[in-house]
Amino acid sequence: MEKHRLILMRHGQAESHHVMGDHARVLSQLGHRQVSAVAGLLRDAGWMPQIGFYSDAARTTLTQRGLQEAWEEKIAWHTRSEFYLGQLKDIDEALCGLGQGGCAIAVGHNPGWSQAASALCGEYVGLDTACAALLSVDAESWEVALSLTGCWTLHEVVDSLL
């Protein structure tokens, strides 16, 4: 069995309105600072993903870019339009083909991300903007790991504190 580590991160704080609608909302200045701070905290904690997935909304795309700019090592990123209104099943579909072990990050939105983190660890996890739940479980594959709802360990919720 291999250790599977998953970072479920909510996008940084976004502007409250965009003329093109919710999907086009961009990060606020505070949101950019939050993302940079969380990227450093993840790096310092040793939670560096090898692969990442993010919603195609503007604020999550900018969160992904901010994370990657803050990290020296490049990771493989993939856009997932279904993450915009995403739930645990969407995270499962993105990760189930990855094979064994490693660390992955999924950047998305509430309420789905808080609900997914809560389902995986079996306790309530509230993710404010730019917060990241650090979860792990031992399993034979990502497919098996994501079927183990309620069995994941919640190590911490990283918050930029900005």
Secondary structure as UniProt FT lines:
FT   STRAND          2..10
FT   TURN            19..20
FT   HELIX           22..24
FT   HELIX           29..44
FT   TURN            45..46
FT   STRAND          51..54
FT   HELIX           58..70
FT   STRAND          76..79
FT   HELIX           81..85
FT   HELIX           88..95
FT   TURN            96..97
FT   STRAND          102..108
FT   TURN            110..111
FT   HELIX           112..121
FT   TURN            129..130
FT   STRAND          132..139
FT   HELIX           142..147
FT   TURN            149..150
FT   STRAND          153..158
//
